[in-house]
Amino acid sequence: MYFRASMRHNPRTGELSGYYRLVESYRNRDNRICHRTMLSAGFLDELSGEQLKKIQQGLSMRIEGIDNTLFHDEPDPMVSSYVERFYMQMVKGKRIDVLPNNKKNRDWQTIDMNTLRNKEVREVGAEWLCSQAIRQLSLDKFLESKGWDNKKIALAMTHLISRAVYPASEYKTSFWIRENSAVCEITGYDAKMITKDHLYKISHALYEQKECLEQYLSHRTNELFDLQDKIILYDLTNTYFEGDKRHSRIARFGRSKEKRSDARLVVMAVVVNPEGFIKYSTIYEGNKADCKTLADMIDKLRLATSSTGQKALVVIDAGIATDENLNLIREKGYDYLCVSRSNFKEYTIEPGGCGITVLDKKRQRIELVKAKVDSQTDYILRVKSDSKGIKESAMNSRFKDRFEEGLVNIKSSLHKKGGVKQLDKVHERVGRLKQKYPSIHRFYRIDVLSNDKNIVTSVSWEIKPAVDPDQNSGIYFLRTSLADPNEATVWMFYNTIRDIEYTFRVLKNDLDLRPIFHQTDDASLSHLHLGLLAYWLVNTVRYQLKQKGIRSDWREIVRIMNTQKCVTTQAQNKSDEIISVRRCSEPEEKAKQIYDALNYKYAPFIRKKSVVLKTELFSSVLTQTKEVIRV
């Protein structure tokens, strides 16, 4: 049998590709050579000519009943899976004649049960899941197009899968790869060659391809899942360093979202679509203000999104939504949606504008109504949340009590020996108290009276008349440049920003980007980029699972898939030969559900078998004995 190819239009790639059929030659009764098609294999662009040849040989040996699991060299997992798949298709299609229950290919051995041993148990499920996601994204083919050789690609895929499954330092990862995981059996890289230095080196090599990798993966996922990038989410987060990092050009002290004011930070800006796929990312110094980052990003958005030329909607939070940035977004041809940086004091509800009421995930009421502000041309949506109002009222009450407690301390100090009584010092204390409670002090009128010697005699305060601190509790405003949308549409678009918040949680917690222990800037940037690449695998898997109703988080998916192991079983037969078989365990029911939802294969290989003959076994033991004697 051999493969015959004809050129056809490939609907997946949109280009002419080889369409393969498996053909068998035979002689008819007139002794003429004829051909019959055994199987229509389809488009096999991912296979090389050498792999096609091995598949052809493997199928021929399988059909002829030759034990093709006796490999002298390590078999190619992809070749083995194609041989098994094509063989089963020919059996099911009645293209070949086999005995019932496949008795022709049974391999009977009589073994001594006392010699049965299991060894080299490794985790394989989560690694195989990520490997198939890599092939789905054709990430290995992209690196090959950049001139990378097979060995370098295999190491890159090994490190990338390891980061997604077992996020740890390169030092710990090297031990995990050699001792706990079967990832090298999947990627084809020699596990004995894995060192932390090799992992560091390949991380730097991947970071050198950052721009083209992000652009390729952005377009690839758009084509793969038919995404349009009509909504773009932009936000920033930061992570901190362990160590002083005094000579770093990116590590700076700033406002830490993890409350680590003692550690230097780095800011990571990410553009994400509502499906969770990263469009663009960049790293800034730790003291970079949120509102100063948008200008650097906006010019690169079009390259990172699809090339259809549609007018995308950029969703940002209040920290980035300065008037300057909103004008910049509009000038670049985008629409925007954001939370207003200020609560409008003077606004009107249009006549007849009753608005709508929606429920959040906790089934709590939220009122949405269109508002009109004279100073704004944007569409303004007033949002009133009862639960948010209760929470803000409680916060106002707590700040109010603390503010008044501070005023009482200032007043009581006037009557204490050694207390602060000088007018300028008292004003200084009042100013510091106002600075500490900026949202509350504006509701108070504070009177400080003093004598001719500038000694304060009394301090009094009262809440300003006709002022209610809780008047605007639970109320905030959304503004957008969209042309006359309805309330429900604006609210739905705004809630997509939850997706970028989830992205940050996965990056920091599941992929362990927090904290950073690397000592050099290059190593730190490579570390962050590797985490972003691993997130592509995570989201490729989770996006497809969510379409099938499976909404487990990534750590839970890894836990389920880690129930599938790879194990070597050895036993001695009646001829004193050592039979060694390496197989993947059957996936558990939950793991099967994940494989089926993704349309992935259950295992990287069916079986690897080897036999150590009695003479070889005796020779090996004799050699070891001689070595012991020499010692």
Secondary structure, 3 states (H helix, E strand, C coil): CEEEEEEEEECCCCEEEEEEEEEEEEECCCCCEEEEEEEEEEECCCCCHHHHHHHHHHHHHHHCCCCCCECCCCCCHHHHHHHHHHHHHHHHCCCCCCCHHHHHHCCCCCEEEEEEEEEEEEECHHHHHHHHHHHHHCHHHHHHHCCCCHHHHHHHHHHHHHHHHCCCCHHHHHHHHHHCECHHHHHCCCHHHCCHHHHHHHHHHHHHCHHHHHHHHHHHHHHHHCCCCCEEEEEEEEEEECCCCCCCCCCECCCCCCCCCCCCEEEEEEEECCCCCEEEEEEEECCCCHHHCHHHHHCCHHHHCCCCCCCCEEEECCCCCCHHHHHHHHHCCCEEEEECCCCCCCCEECCCCCCEEEECCCCCEEEEEEEECCCCCCEEEEEEEHHHHHHHHHHHHHHHHHHHHHHHHHHHHHHCCCCCCEHHHHHHHHHHHHHHCCCCHHHEEEEEEECCCCEEEEEEEEECCCCCCCCCCCEEEEEECCCCCCHHHHHHHHCCHHHHHHHHHHHHHHCCCCCECCCCHHHHHHHHHHHHHHHHHHHHHHHHHHHCCCCCCHHHHHHHHCCCEEEEEEEEECCCCEEEEEEECCCCHHHHHHHHHHCCCCCCCCEEEEEECHHHHHHHHHHHHHHHHHC
